[in-house]
Amino acid sequence: MAKKKGLGRGLSALMADVAEAPTVAPKEVADDSPRRSEMRVPIEKIVPNPDQPRQTFVEADLTDLANSIREKGVIQPLIVRAIGDEFQIVAGERRWRAAQIAQLHDLPVLVRNLDDTEVLEIAIIENIQRSDLNAVEEALGYRQLMDKFGHTQEKMAEALGKSRSHIANLLRLLNLPESVQTFLKDGKLSTGHARALVTAERPEVLAKKIVSGGLSVRQTEALVKNEGQGTTKKAAPAKAARSRDADTIALEGDLSAALGMKVALNHPSGAASGSITIDYKSLDQLDDLCMLLTKATLGE
């Protein structure tokens, strides 16, 4: 089994100070040197990465960036790699898109020799570090880092300056149905709403009620709690919040994210015992769970 590695070079190792260099043709940079100085490349020679993790580019934000580029130019060069006669974007697709709106003819770039794995990892890390990602995009970035590169939540938290609970809570959102994730992407639900819905039996039904009724996060938590009790009676939000402490909810989230399955904890306040329920959606998930428990028992 391949040994899990830590986070790769990331952007910090790529953005070292470089001297300016004149515009050159792609063939002049398609060599084995790991780093090239900044240069300017015709915009039609720059192409996006087809595996770009970022899914959403807001037109209004691109227009604002284009206006800034018209006034000040592109200050930070794009990171690219040479592919034949073209340059594929590793980091900086927003700048490239905005530059086209601003009708620029060429762009500053830094050419790096990177393999497909490094390109994907850097693209994911760059996107995660942006502040304007929606919660689903950020969660998908964490999931890609874990699935493709074997990164643990602890390692990602350390390298990206995030708390482990932040990463775990976002990963839980990927367990929600696609329609609920779409509400979140579109801004109709907040991250707080979505986190409350992770433990719901019918998250799609409740999500529609939340959006149509304009419910608060606290009201959403009460709605989910009532569903679990099998009643339609409206409970006071404060009472619902007191019935389950924050540590129990957070632990449920951590376990759900770690297992990729819905986990429910029944731990009465002040008690030393309780119960745990793990819901699996397929026999494959059951096999995975049995394997994890077996490894833990044997101390592997």
N, C-alpha and C positions, 0 to 999 in steps of 0.2 A: 504494500500500500504506500502511495506517495506521501511523503512527509508534508504536513500542512505548514505553509510558510506564512510569514508575517506580511503586513502590507508592503507593497512594492515601493518604488521610488516616489510615486505620486508627483504632484505638481512642483513641490518645493525643490526637488532635485533637478527639475527641468528648467526652472525659471531663474537660473544663475545669470549674473550680469554678462552681457555679450556686447561685443563691438559691432557697430553698424557696418554693413557691407552692401555693395551695389547690387542692383537687380541682376540675376543670372538666370539662365535657362535651366529647366528641370534636369536635363542630362548632366549638367555640371555638378549636381549635388547627389546624384544616384551612385554613391560610392560607399565604402565601408567605414567612413569616419563616424564616430558616435554622435558628434555635436558639430553644428555649423553655425556661423555667425548670423545675425539677423540680416535679412535681405527683403526686397520687395518683389512680389510675384503678381503677374496679371490675374485679375479676379476670376477670369474664365478658366484658368488653369487649376483653380482650387475647387475641390469636390468634398461633399460631406461624408462622414463615416456612416455606412449603411446600418451599423450596429449601435448607433448613438442611443444611449439609454434614455436621454431626455425625450419625452413624448409630446410636450406641449410648448409651443412658442406663441406667446400672447402678442397679437398684432399691435396693440396700443403700446406695449413695452418696446417692441422693435422700432416703432415709429419714433418714440422718445429717444432711443439710442441712436437712431439714424440722424435725428436733429443734432444731437451732441457730436456725432462724427462729422457732420457738415461743418460744424463750428471749430472743433478741435482736432479732427482727424482720429485715426485709430492709434491710441497711445500704447496699448499693450499688444504686442505681436501675437498672432495665432501660433499654436504649436502644430506642426504638420509632419507628415512623412512622405517621401517620394514614392509614388506608385506609377511606374512607367513614365509617361510624359506629363503626369498630373501630380498634384499635391493633395493628399487626403488629410482632412482636419482631424487632429487628435483632441485639441481643446480650443474652443473659441467659435463654435458654430453661430452663436447669437451675433457676434461681431461681424461674421461673414454675411449673415442674412441682412443685418442692418446696413452694412456697407453697400449691398446691392440696392437697397431702397434709396440710399444716399447717392447712388450712381457713381461710386468710386471705380477707378480703372485698375488699381492695384492695391495690394495690402502688404503690411510688414509681417513676415513669418519667421519662425525659428524651425529649422529642419532637424528632425531627430531620427535616428535609425532605431525603430521599435518593432517588435514582433506583434502578432495579432493579440496575444494575451496581454502584453504591456499596454497596448492601445486601449483595449477594453477596460482594464483596471484604472488607467489614468482618467478615461472619460467618465467612469462611474464616480471616482473620487471627486473630480472637479464638479460634477453635478450635485453631489451630496453637500459639498461645501458652499453651494449657493444658497442664499436666504429666500429665494422666491419660488422654490420647488413646492408643489403641493405635497401633502402627507403621503399620498399613495406613491408618487414618484420617488420620494425619499426612501420609503420602505422598500420599493422595488430595487433601489440602488443597494441597500444593505443586503437584501436577499441575493442579489447577483454576486456581491463580494463573498458571501458565505458559500453559495453553491458552486461558483466557478473557481474560487481561489482558496477555499477552505478556511476563511477567516472566521474567528470566533467573535461573539458579541463583545467580549472583554477586550480583544485586540483592536477591534474597530473603535470602541469607545476611547481607548487610549490614544490611538493614532489620529482620530478625527476630532478629539476634544469634546466628545459627547458623553453623557452619562449612559451606563449600561441599561438603566431602566427606560431612558428615552428611546434607545434602539429597540429594546424588547417590546415596548408599548406600540411602536410604529409597526413592527413586524406582525403584531396581532391583527392589524387592519387588513392584511392580505388574506385573512380567513373569511372576511366578509364577502357576500355575493357581489358580483360585478356591478349590478345596478346600484347598490349602496356605495361602492367605490366611486361610481360615476357621480353620484350626488356630492361626494367629498371632493372630487376633482373639480367639479363645477362651482364649488363654494356654497352649495345649498346646505351642506352639513359641515360643522366644524370638526376638528380632530377630537374634541371632547365628546361630541355627539357620537361619533363613530366608535370611540373606545367603549362607550357605554353599550353600544349595540353588539359588540363582539360576543357577549355572553347570552344574547337574546335567542329564543327559539325560532322566532320569525322576524329576523332583522329587516327583510324587505318590506313587510307590512308595516312595521313600526317606523321605518325610515320615511315612508310616505306620509304617515300621520304627523311625524315631527316636522317635515317640510311644509305640509299644508297648514298645520296649526301654529307654525312658528314657535315651537316649544324650546325652552331653554335646556341647557345641559342637565341641570338639576331635575327638571321635569322629565327629561328623557330617562334619567337613572331610575326615577320612580316608576315610569311606564314599564321599563324592563323588569323591575322588581315585581310589579303587579302581575306581569305575564308569567313569571316563574312561579308565582303563588296560585296561578290558575284562576284569577279573579279580575274583573273589569272595574272594581271599585277603585276610585282615585285615592291614593294615599298622599299624605303631606310629604313634600320633598324632603324636609328635614328628618322625618321619621324614617324614610327609606334610606337616607344616607347613614343614619345611626345603626341600622340593622347589620351592616357589614363594614368592618373597619378597613381603612386604606391599605394596611399591610396585607390583608387577605386578598383584596382585589389586585394589588400589585403582584403578589405571588402567583395568583391565577394567570395573570398576563405573562409573567416570565415563563411559567411552565407551558402555557399554550404556544408561545413563540418558540421555545426550545424543542417541543415535540411536534409542532405543526398540526396539532389537534386541539379541539376544545377541551379545556380542563375546568372543572367546577370544584371548589373547595367548600365543605360545610364544616365550619369551625366556630362553634358557639363562643360568644365573648366570655372570656375568663376561664374557659374550659381547657383541659390539657389534652383532650382527644377530639377526634372529628372524623370526617370521611372525605375521600377524593374520588371524583368521577371523571373518567377520560372517554370522550366520544370519538370513535373512529368511523370514517366514512366508507372504508373498503377493507377487504381482506389483506391487501398490500399494507395498509396502514397498521392493521393488527399485527402483521408479521414484523413490521419495523419496530413496533412497540415491544413485542416479545423479545426481539433481538437486543433492544436497549436494556430491558430489565434483566435479561440473562447476562449481558456483559457486566452490568453493575453488580449483580450477585456474585459473579466469578472474579470480580476485581480486575477486569481487563481494561 
